[in-house]
Amino acid sequence: MASDDLIAKLKAALGDQGVLTGKDAEEKAVGGWSKLGVPAAVLRPASTEEVSKALKICHAAGEGVVPWGGKTGLVEGGEAQGHIALSLERMNKIEEIDATGGTMSVQAGCVLQTVCEAAEAKGLMFPLDLGARGSATIGGNISTNAGGNRVIRYGMTRDMVLGLEVVLADGTVMTSMNKLIKNNAGYDLKQMFIGSEGTLGVVTRAVLRLRPKPASQDTGFVAVESFAQLPAFLRHMERALGGALSAFEVMWEDFYKLVTSEPAKGRPVIAHGHPYYVLVESLGGDQEADSARFEAAMMAALEEGMISDAVIAKSQAERDAMWALRDDVGQVVHTYPMFTFDVSLKIADMESYIGEVKNALAAKWTGSSLMVFGHLGDGNLHVIPGRFPDAGPETRRGVEAIVYGELRERQGSVSAEHGIGLEKRPYLDWSRSPEEVALMRLLKRTLDPKNILNPGKVLAPVPQAKAAE
C-alpha cells in the first residue's frame, strides 16, 4: 500500500487534480470491463512530463504502477488492487493530422472513435475498428496490440503505428515519434512496447498511419450450411474482390439466435436455422464498379453452392443493423453465467476444436452451451461457454482446462487480441516456448528491474531464490 509520504510527493508533482485517493480513487475503478480492484491512488497526469515525474517518484519508492486506458480490457490487465493506477484520460488530444503524409499524432488517452472521426473529417481513415470504439483509448489499443474487424486487410494495431513516445519505469522518456513508413535505422524499438500491456513502459503519445477514406462500401450477410464452405467462400471473395475484402465475420447459429431474439434488440437479417452466418464487407474506390463486383461475387457464391442465402445492404441503416448483430456481445454477457475466451488457431482446425470443446463442456456440465463468433479470415475466434451452475473460480478453472487444453493440442494461441493480463498468465507457456518466455523475462528485468510497471501481469512472479540463480 502506498505510504502517505509517497502520495504527498505525487500530489506535489501532479497537483491535487492529478491525484485521486480514497472514495474518489475507488469510484474511478468502477465500470471496468474486467476486475480492476481498488487502487491506493489514481494518478491523472496531463502531460508526458508529469508521467515521467510520477514514475520517477514511484520507482524510487518501489511502488507498483498500473496504466489505465479506457478500462475496456477483458483479461484483468488493469487490476490495480493496492497499487497506484495511472490513468491517461487527461492526455486525450489529437496533436496533428498530416493529410499529405497520411499520419496523425495523438496522445495515448485519445478515444479510438475520436481518432477515427478526426481522420474521416480529413478524407482519411484510421482502419482500427472494434466494438469498444467509443471507450477504448489508443494507448490501450497499443498496449494490447488490438485487432478488431479489419485485420484481414489492414493488420493489427502494430501495423498502424509509425512512432511512439514511451516513459520507462525510472521516468526516462523515449521519444520516437517517427512519421516515416520506411525507417530501418537500427532496431525498431516501438515494436517492443506494442502488445506489452504496460509492463515495459507507459505509452504517452503515438504517430498513427492513416489510409485514404474508402469511396465505396459494400456489406452483405449470408447463410452457410457447412464449415467447409466457410473458407471456400472466404477465398472466393478474396479472389473476386481483388484485395478490397475488409471484413469476414462469422457467427455460429447459437450466437446468431441469441442476438436476434427477444430481449435482444436485433432482428434476423436471414431466417434462423442455418449452422453459420457471415457478415462480409468490402471497401474500395468506385462505388458503382465495386458494388457490381460485390454483387457478382455473391451471386457466383450462391450459384456454386458455397452459401445458401444472401442479403446485401442497400442503405447505411441496413449496414448498421448487420454490424449491430455482430457487435452485440453485451447481450450474451447479460443472459447467463458465462466466460469469454479470445483464441487463435488455424482455420483448418476450427471445426474440430469447437466440436471437441462443446462435447467436453456438455459432458462435465449438463445443459451448458457454447456461443462462438469471430474474425475467421485471421484465425481469431471468440468462444463463450455458458449456462453453468455458477461462475466461480473452480468452474472457471475447469472451463479453462477444456478450452485451452484443446487449443494447446492444436498449437493455437490463448490470446489472439485481448492480451494476457492476470487472467491468462497461467497459460502463457501453452502458446509460447520456454525460450520465448525467458527472453520476455530478460526484457522485463532489463527495462523494469524493480518490477513496478503493471506488476504481475503477463509474466508470473519468479521466486527470489530462483531469480537469483
Secondary structure as UniProt FT lines:
FT   HELIX           4..14
FT   HELIX           16..18
FT   STRAND          19..21
FT   HELIX           22..28
FT   TURN            29..31
FT   STRAND          41..43
FT   HELIX           48..61
FT   STRAND          65..68
FT   TURN            77..78
FT   TURN            81..82
FT   STRAND          84..87
FT   TURN            89..90
FT   STRAND          94..98
FT   TURN            99..102
FT   STRAND          103..107
FT   TURN            108..109
FT   HELIX           112..121
FT   TURN            122..123
FT   STRAND          124..125
FT   TURN            131..135
FT   HELIX           138..144
FT   TURN            149..150
FT   HELIX           151..154
FT   HELIX           157..160
FT   STRAND          161..167
FT   TURN            169..170
FT   STRAND          173..176
FT   HELIX           190..193
FT   TURN            194..195
FT   TURN            197..198
FT   STRAND          202..209
FT   STRAND          211..212
FT   STRAND          216..224
FT   TURN            227..228
FT   HELIX           229..241
FT   TURN            242..243
FT   STRAND          245..252
FT   HELIX           253..259
FT   TURN            262..263
FT   STRAND          276..284
FT   HELIX           287..303
FT   TURN            304..305
FT   STRAND          309..312
FT   HELIX           316..327
FT   HELIX           329..333
FT   TURN            334..335
FT   STRAND          341..344
FT   HELIX           347..364
FT   TURN            366..367
FT   STRAND          369..375
FT   HELIX           376..378
FT   STRAND          380..386
FT   HELIX           393..409
FT   TURN            410..411
FT   TURN            421..424
FT   HELIX           425..430
FT   HELIX           434..447
FT   TURN            449..450
FT   TURN            455..456
FT   HELIX           464..467
//
